[in-house]
Structures are given as structure tokens and as C-alpha cells.
Amino acid sequence: MSANQVISFGCRLNAYEAEVMRGHAAAAGLADAVIVNTCAVTAEAERQARQAIRRARRERPGARIIVTGCAAQIDPQRFADMPEVDRVIGNAEKLRRESFLPDATAPIAVNDIMSVHETAAHSIAGFEGRARAFVEVQTGCDHRCTFCVIPFGRGRSRSVPPGRIAEQVRTLVGNGYREVVLSGVDLGAYGADLPDRPSLGQMARRLLGAVPALARLRLSSIDPVAVDNDLERLIAEEPRLMPHLHLSVQAGDDLVLKRMKRRHGRGDVLALCERLRGARPDIVFGADLIAGFPTETEAMFRNTLRLVDEAALTYLHVCPSSLRQGTPAARMPQLPMAERRARAARLRAAGEVNRRRFMRACVGRTATVLIERDGAGRSEHYAPVRVRGAEVRPGALVRARITGLEHDTLLGTAP
């Protein structure tokens, strides 16, 4: 009997939920199934999911193929119509064990995600093939950025109570995980729906106090306006919160940001980066950026390009603007795809300059590296490091002297 396989696309939240599904499927007695956890952020993400479904059918012709995730939630019929697919389940249904019972055969089981008002805590023991652990603390989004379909895949913003988060992190730390990443769809909205309305910073501080054995805590992507005073103080005061923050910036031009219906302006990003560098001088920033948003002129684009340097953004995740049917942005005048891709390439090149500058500045310093595999891992600042001179196992934290840079990876020597 073949084992179940989970193929997950997209965000860290999907990575966490993949492990929840793996456990549910095993507990329900499901065997010889391929579960495809889709993403709907871009058309390319959906194309990759469909490609993976077809490949799974070729490689495992007798397996049961179950499709779920945001793309399946938004347009379940499109996936149900694929001849390779046996069943489509929604984002709420995928977190229930009964959805994976062998006799659960309804071709589509997708309910209205907007009717879901709570996020259940799911306890998992670990992550297959990963040295760091992701923990879901929030899901859903109450905002309506004009380019985004994710609220229709995830529903309203819902938070996991702090006590349940601490229980999950305690379990993971007890199983050997040294680093945990707090994950959510709109992470900065954490707590607004809970009785005492704890902020993200307050919850993270409580978590670090409740689980003193947790060595490293990291945050997934967050909106710039969501970094409040509580979180700023925690970044300044808590060494176990890693000095690496990934910001959902999207653009560096105020008119484009307004048309995106974002809640921040260009100046907000610059001010935040300046304040946090003042509080924690070694902090580095990543950013999500969209290239070639509808109506974006060359001058508007250059404002985004300049922001990469002015804010010293080190790690960029750049996507050409992707038309998502049903969004306001899809009704705006679109730029040619060739231009969108060209602008994305220019942004990536600017980000690469900053990344290489940062990596060169690391040489001669000491870093603590979370080993992932084959002696390679990530530093506090999320820089890739290959460590020599020590026998290291995946999941170990190793102090290493950074001695050089080879291609895209720092070289470190452990005592």
C-alpha cells in the first residue's frame, strides 16, 4: 500500500496546513492518495498546481487525487472538471479529519468560507523534511486590496488564542525544533477578533515568556502599518526574535499604492525601516513587490525601484502583476506582459545588489546558523550559510565564523 503524498504550493500557512492534512489523512485511514494544496496568489501559481496534478496522475495512476487550498476554494468546479482529480475540498474542510475518510467520495466538498468565524487550533508534531517549524496564528483577511483574491479563499480574519499557540510551540520545541515562524494571511491583524484583543507583539512576548526553551522566533510577511508600538519594542528588546522582517510593500509609488487600496504610503515604509534600524541596527528587511501594476507608468515604477535602495530592502519577492478575475485591478488598463516581466527583472536586479552588499558585510562576523541539510542553513538574518569544520545535524544551531562568500551562499567555519 502506497503512502499518502502532500504537494503544497504558496505560503507558509499552506506548509503548516499540509502537515495538519497529513496527520488527518493517516488518522482517517486514507492511503495511496495525493493531496494537492493549491495557491491562488497568481495565475502562475494556479498553473503550477494544475501541472502538478497531471504529473501526479502520470506517476501514480492508481492514487486518489484530492485537491484543496485557495485556488480550489475560489473555483472548485475548475479543478473538479480535470479528469485527473477525484475530489475537491475547501479550505475549511481540509482541516477536518472526516474529509479524508476513505468513504468520503463527494466530488466537491467546498462550503462558503465567509461563514467560518473561528480558527481551530491543530496540534502537529513536526514538519516532514524541514528544520524550522511554521505555526498558524491567524488566517483570513478583512481588507480588499484591488489585486488580491485571497480573502475569497481564506475568509474573514480569525486568530488562534495565545494559549493554544503556546501549546503548539511547546510541542514543537519538545520535538527538537529550535526555530518557529509565526504565520498568517494577514499576520498584523492578529488578535482583533479575540476577547481581550491582544496585538501580535503582545502575543509574541507572551509566547516567548511561556516557552523559554524556544531559541528563535521569526515572523512571516506583515503589512508595514501593522508593526505597532508593541511589536517595535519587542524587536528592540528581545534577542530571540530574529532581526529579519519581511514587509508586504507591493509598490513604492503613492498613487499605485492608492489604486492597490493599500493602507500605507511610500513614506510609511521608509519611516518604519528607519525606526526599526534605530532600535535594532542589525535588522534586515525583505519585501513583496508587484511589478507592472495596471496604470503604472515608468515614472511610478522608478519610485518603487528607488524604494529598494532608499529602504535598503535586502530580500525581495517580486511578481509581475497577475490578472485575477473578479478583482477591481482586472478591470483596470493592463500593461503588456512583456513590460511587467521586464520591470520585475529590474526590481530583482536592484534587490540582488542589496543582497550581495549585505552578504559581503557579513564576512568576518559570527553568525548562529540553523542547519537545514548537508551542513547548510540560515543565519539570524536569514542569510544562507554553509558551515564547515563540524559535524552538524539538521535542526542544530551552530555558531560559525563567516569566512567568505561563494556564489549565493556565505561560508562559515564552526569551532
QUIBEL-V838666 format. One record per helix or strand of 2 or more residues. SS is the DSSP state (a for helix, b for strand). FROM is the first residue (numbers start at 1). TO is the last residue. If there is no record, write none. Layout:
<<SS FROM TO> <SS FROM TO>>
//
This chain:
<<b 5 8> <a 12 27> <b 33 38> <a 43 59> <b 64 69> <a 70 74> <a 76 80> <b 87 89> <a 93 95> <a 97 100> <b 108 109> <a 113 115> <b 133 136> <b 138 139> <a 150 154> <b 158 159> <a 162 174> <b 179 183> <a 187 189> <a 200 210> <b 216 219> <a 224 226> <a 229 237> <b 244 250> <a 254 260> <a 266 279> <b 284 291> <a 298 310> <b 313 320> <a 328 331> <a 337 362> <b 366 373> <b 376 378> <b 384 388> <b 397 406> <b 409 414>>
//
